[in-house]
Amino acid sequence: PVSQDSTITDSNNTTTEIEDTTTTEVIMPEQGVQDNTDMSSSVDVVSDNLDDAKCNGTDIMIVIDKSLSYKDKFELAKESVKKFINSSMGSQGTRTRVGVVEFGRQATKKMGLSEDLSQVYSAVENVKPQEGVDGSNMHDGVCKALDEFKSSSAASKVLIIVSDGRPNRIVSDIENHNRDRGRAVVASELNNAKGMMNNLSVMTIGYSRDDDPESKEFLK
């Protein structure tokens, strides 16, 4: 079988790579050190980057890939998301809201921004893998998440994309498969959004294949 790994990347292009094993090796390039940890620690890499912003309020939209290419990593990804949500919303004295969007051939907003931990958990749990139809429309997922930020007055806005980095549809064309176009349109959408919202950060929790370096690079 093809081995796979996961990465967590923030908007400063700091990447953590995680091998698909029970005990994983986490590599933190900015520190140049390696350590053995479990998946719960790997999720902390993202949440730690939010600590300074939390005191002023943080809104987080999580965009979850449910396409066919992601099916074998889907449940592991959901567990990572739930651990992250718990670490982000479980702190006392902070105001953190989280919303959830799913995407396959098209995207659906499962839940708008909320401070209710149980409802957010339920929204994530209700994301199910796409069945029988091809298509990975990350563009639609990103657009729906960005729309949710338009009414937000939070000091910090964070968009987290959970995916294998293989988008192949866009909002204006859900029928035709084109991965290069899918990646280019997502990148353009995010760059435009960051230009309009100076308090927007984009991060990824990615599970990529060793034989697909383009997807790994795109997630970074």
C-alpha positions in Angstrom: 0.0 0.0 0.0 1.1 3.6 -0.6 2.3 5.2 2.6 0.7 8.5 3.6 1.6 11.2 6.0 0.0 14.3 7.4 1.1 17.9 7.8 -0.1 20.8 9.8 0.8 24.2 8.2 0.1 27.7 9.3 0.0 30.9 7.3 3.7 31.6 8.1 4.5 28.4 6.1 5.6 26.5 9.2 4.9 22.9 8.6 4.7 19.9 10.8 4.8 16.5 9.1 3.3 13.5 10.8 3.8 9.9 9.8 0.8 7.5 9.7 1.7 5.4 12.8 0.3 5.1 16.3 3.4 6.8 17.7 4.4 9.5 15.3 7.4 11.6 14.7 6.7 15.3 14.6 9.2 17.6 12.8 9.1 21.3 13.7 11.4 23.0 11.1 11.6 26.3 13.0 13.2 24.5 15.9 15.0 21.8 14.0 14.1 19.2 16.6 12.3 15.9 16.5 10.2 14.3 19.2 7.8 11.3 19.5 4.3 12.2 20.3 0.7 11.2 19.6 -1.9 12.8 17.4 -3.3 15.0 20.2 0.0 16.7 20.5 0.2 17.3 16.7 -3.1 19.2 16.8 -1.6 21.4 19.5 0.8 22.8 17.0 -2.1 24.6 15.3 -3.8 25.7 18.5 -0.7 27.1 20.1 -0.4 29.6 17.2 -3.8 31.0 18.3 -2.9 31.7 22.0 -2.1 35.4 21.5 -5.2 36.1 19.6 -7.6 34.3 21.9 -7.7 37.0 24.5 -9.3 39.4 22.0 -11.7 36.8 20.5 -11.0 34.4 17.7 -13.4 33.1 15.0 -12.4 29.8 13.4 -13.9 28.2 10.3 -12.9 24.6 9.7 -13.3 23.3 6.1 -13.3 19.5 5.9 -12.7 17.5 2.8 -15.1 14.5 2.4 -14.2 13.6 -1.2 -13.5 10.1 -2.4 -9.7 10.6 -2.5 -9.8 11.4 1.2 -12.0 8.5 2.3 -9.3 6.3 3.8 -8.1 9.2 6.0 -11.5 10.7 6.8 -12.1 9.4 10.3 -8.5 10.1 11.4 -8.9 13.7 10.1 -12.2 14.1 12.0 -10.6 12.9 15.2 -7.8 15.5 14.7 -10.4 18.2 14.2 -12.3 17.3 17.4 -9.1 17.4 19.4 -8.2 20.7 18.0 -11.7 22.1 18.8 -11.5 20.9 22.3 -8.1 22.6 22.8 -9.3 25.8 21.2 -12.7 26.1 22.9 -12.0 24.4 26.2 -9.9 27.2 27.7 -11.4 29.4 30.4 -11.6 33.1 30.0 -11.4 33.1 26.2 -13.9 33.8 23.5 -13.5 31.4 20.6 -16.2 30.6 18.1 -16.0 27.7 15.6 -17.9 27.0 12.4 -17.8 23.9 10.1 -18.0 23.6 6.3 -17.8 20.3 4.4 -16.9 19.8 0.8 -17.0 17.1 -1.8 -18.3 17.8 -5.3 -20.0 20.8 -3.7 -19.7 22.4 -0.2 -22.2 22.8 2.6 -22.1 24.9 5.7 -22.7 22.4 8.5 -22.7 25.1 11.2 -22.1 28.8 11.5 -19.8 30.3 14.1 -20.7 29.2 17.6 -19.4 29.1 21.1 -21.3 26.0 21.9 -18.7 23.2 22.1 -21.3 20.3 22.0 -23.0 21.7 18.9 -19.7 22.2 17.1 -18.7 18.6 18.0 -22.0 17.4 16.7 -21.5 19.3 13.4 -18.1 17.7 12.9 -19.5 14.2 13.7 -22.3 14.7 11.2 -19.8 15.2 8.3 -19.8 11.9 6.3 -17.6 10.8 3.4 -18.9 11.4 -0.1 -20.3 8.3 -1.7 -20.6 7.3 -5.3 -19.8 10.7 -6.9 -16.4 12.1 -7.7 -15.3 15.7 -7.1 -13.3 17.8 -4.6 -14.5 21.4 -4.6 -12.3 23.0 -2.0 -13.0 26.3 -3.7 -16.6 26.1 -2.8 -15.7 25.2 0.8 -13.3 28.1 1.2 -15.9 30.5 -0.3 -18.6 29.4 2.1 -16.2 29.7 5.1 -15.0 33.2 4.0 -18.7 34.3 3.7 -19.1 33.4 7.4 -16.3 35.8 8.3 -18.0 38.8 6.6 -20.2 39.4 9.7 -17.5 38.6 12.2 -16.0 41.4 14.3 -13.4 39.1 16.0 -9.9 40.3 16.4 -8.6 37.2 14.8 -10.1 35.1 12.0 -8.6 31.6 11.3 -9.5 29.4 8.3 -8.4 25.8 8.7 -8.5 23.5 5.7 -8.5 19.7 6.4 -7.7 17.9 3.2 -5.3 15.8 1.1 -4.7 18.8 -1.2 -6.3 17.4 -4.4 -9.1 19.8 -5.3 -10.4 19.3 -8.8 -13.6 21.4 -9.1 -14.4 25.1 -8.7 -17.7 27.0 -7.9 -18.3 28.0 -11.5 -17.6 24.5 -12.9 -18.5 21.4 -10.8 -18.6 19.0 -13.8 -15.1 19.1 -15.2 -12.1 17.6 -13.4 -9.0 19.9 -13.4 -6.7 19.7 -10.4 -4.3 22.4 -11.5 -7.1 24.8 -12.0 -8.7 23.8 -8.7 -5.5 24.6 -6.8 -4.9 27.8 -8.6 -8.4 29.1 -7.9 -8.2 28.2 -4.2 -4.8 29.9 -3.9 -6.2 33.1 -5.6 -9.3 33.1 -3.5 -7.3 32.9 -0.3 -4.8 35.5 -1.4 -7.6 37.9 -2.2 -9.3 37.3 1.2 -6.1 37.9 3.1 -5.7 41.2 1.2 -9.1 42.3 2.3 -8.9 40.9 5.9 -5.6 41.7 7.5 -6.5 39.6 10.6 -7.1 36.4 8.6 -4.8 33.4 9.0 -5.0 30.3 6.8 -3.8 26.9 8.2 -4.0 23.3 7.0 -4.3 19.9 8.6 -3.3 17.7 5.7 -3.0 14.0 5.0 -1.0 13.7 1.8 0.5 10.8 -0.1 4.2 10.1 -0.5 3.7 9.7 -4.2 2.0 13.0 -4.6 4.5 15.8 -3.9 2.3 18.4 -5.7 -0.5 18.0 -3.1 1.9 18.2 -0.2 3.4 21.4 -1.6 0.0 22.9 -2.2 -1.1 22.3 1.4 2.0 24.2 2.6 
